[in-house]
Amino acid sequence: MPAPPSWLKTMANQVASLMYDVDILAPIGCHFFHNSSRNEWEVTIFASNTEIVGGEWDGVLAPSKFCFNILNLGEIFEEVESIFWQALPVDYDDQLGCHISIEGKYEGERVWVRVLAEAPEEFEAGRRMQAYEFNLKEIW
């Protein structure tokens, strides 16, 4: 896989800035892939889970609660081809689940950006919370 271009981090940060926390937002993750057959960058952005340590919820992975400014999403891109909302997973192995996606151009490059409602299972928790101490620790 080619190294990510420098503009990708800027774009991902702009998209992530549209995530407004309801509680304290866990670290934001970003996964990218260059689809050479479509000459398109696929970018997936998500808030990581919080692993609870101790207490009756020990071991639970809690997703971050956030709102997303959909209206301003289109303003980041120079051209927007489509914006979609997927309300539920489409199959048992759908790793993206509920998400918003936008396809368009950013700095002349074709991109397909998805903002997930929850972190994919394959990613470790981005932070831990000590239940009895109410202490949040960022992991990544």
C-alpha positions in Angstrom: 0.0 0.0 0.0 1.4 3.4 -0.9 2.2 5.9 1.9 -0.7 8.3 2.6 -0.4 11.6 0.8 0.2 14.7 3.0 -3.3 16.1 2.3 -5.0 13.0 3.8 -4.2 13.9 7.4 -5.5 17.4 6.9 -8.7 16.1 5.3 -9.2 13.5 8.1 -8.7 16.1 10.8 -11.2 18.4 9.1 -13.8 15.6 9.0 -13.1 14.6 12.6 -13.6 18.2 13.7 -17.2 17.8 12.8 -17.6 15.2 15.5 -19.1 16.9 18.6 -18.8 15.0 21.9 -21.8 14.2 24.0 -19.5 12.8 26.7 -15.7 13.0 26.7 -14.8 11.8 23.2 -12.3 9.0 23.0 -9.3 9.2 20.6 -10.2 9.4 17.0 -9.0 6.6 14.7 -8.4 6.7 11.0 -8.0 3.8 8.5 -7.1 4.5 4.9 -6.7 2.4 1.7 -5.9 3.4 -1.8 -8.2 1.5 -4.2 -6.0 1.5 -7.3 -8.8 0.1 -9.6 -10.9 3.2 -8.9 -7.9 5.5 -8.2 -9.7 6.5 -5.0 -8.7 6.9 -1.4 -11.0 5.2 1.0 -10.8 6.8 4.5 -12.6 5.5 7.5 -12.9 7.7 10.7 -14.2 6.6 14.0 -14.1 7.4 17.7 -12.4 4.6 19.6 -14.0 2.6 22.4 -13.3 3.0 26.1 -12.5 -0.1 28.0 -13.9 -0.1 31.5 -11.7 -1.7 34.2 -13.1 -2.8 37.5 -16.6 -2.8 38.9 -19.7 -4.6 37.5 -18.9 -3.3 33.9 -15.3 -4.7 33.9 -14.1 -5.5 30.4 -17.0 -3.7 28.7 -16.0 -1.7 25.6 -18.1 1.4 25.6 -18.5 3.4 22.3 -18.1 7.2 22.4 -21.3 9.2 22.1 -21.1 12.0 19.6 -23.1 14.1 17.2 -21.9 14.8 13.6 -22.4 18.0 11.6 -23.5 16.6 8.3 -24.3 20.0 6.8 -20.7 21.1 7.0 -19.3 17.9 5.7 -19.9 18.8 2.1 -18.1 22.1 2.6 -14.7 20.3 3.1 -14.7 18.9 -0.4 -14.3 20.8 -3.7 -16.7 18.4 -5.4 -19.4 16.1 -3.8 -20.8 13.2 -5.8 -22.9 11.6 -3.0 -23.6 11.6 0.7 -25.2 8.5 2.3 -26.3 7.4 5.7 -26.3 3.6 6.4 -28.6 3.1 9.4 -27.8 -0.5 10.3 -25.2 -3.1 9.3 -26.2 -4.7 6.0 -24.9 -8.2 6.9 -23.5 -10.1 9.8 -19.9 -9.4 8.7 -20.4 -5.7 8.0 -17.5 -4.1 9.8 -18.6 -0.5 9.1 -22.1 -0.8 10.6 -24.0 2.4 11.0 -22.1 5.3 9.2 -22.2 8.4 7.1 -20.3 8.3 3.8 -19.3 11.0 1.3 -17.7 10.5 -2.1 -16.1 13.4 -3.9 -12.9 15.2 -4.6 -10.4 16.7 -2.2 -7.4 18.6 -3.6 -8.2 17.0 -7.0 -8.1 13.4 -5.5 -11.1 11.1 -5.5 -12.0 10.1 -2.0 -14.6 8.0 -0.2 -14.8 9.0 3.4 -16.9 7.1 6.0 -17.6 8.2 9.6 -18.6 5.3 11.7 -21.0 5.4 14.6 -18.8 2.9 16.5 -15.3 1.7 16.2 -14.7 -1.6 14.2 -14.2 -4.6 16.4 -10.6 -5.2 15.0 -9.3 -2.0 16.7 -8.3 -2.0 20.4 -9.8 0.5 22.8 -8.4 4.0 22.5 -8.7 4.6 26.2 -9.3 3.0 29.6 -11.5 4.1 32.5 -10.7 2.9 36.0 -14.3 2.4 37.3 -13.6 3.1 41.0 -11.3 6.1 40.3 -13.1 7.7 37.4 -9.7 8.0 35.8 -9.5 8.2 32.0 -6.2 7.1 30.4 -5.6 7.6 26.7 -4.0 4.5 25.1 -3.5 5.8 21.6 
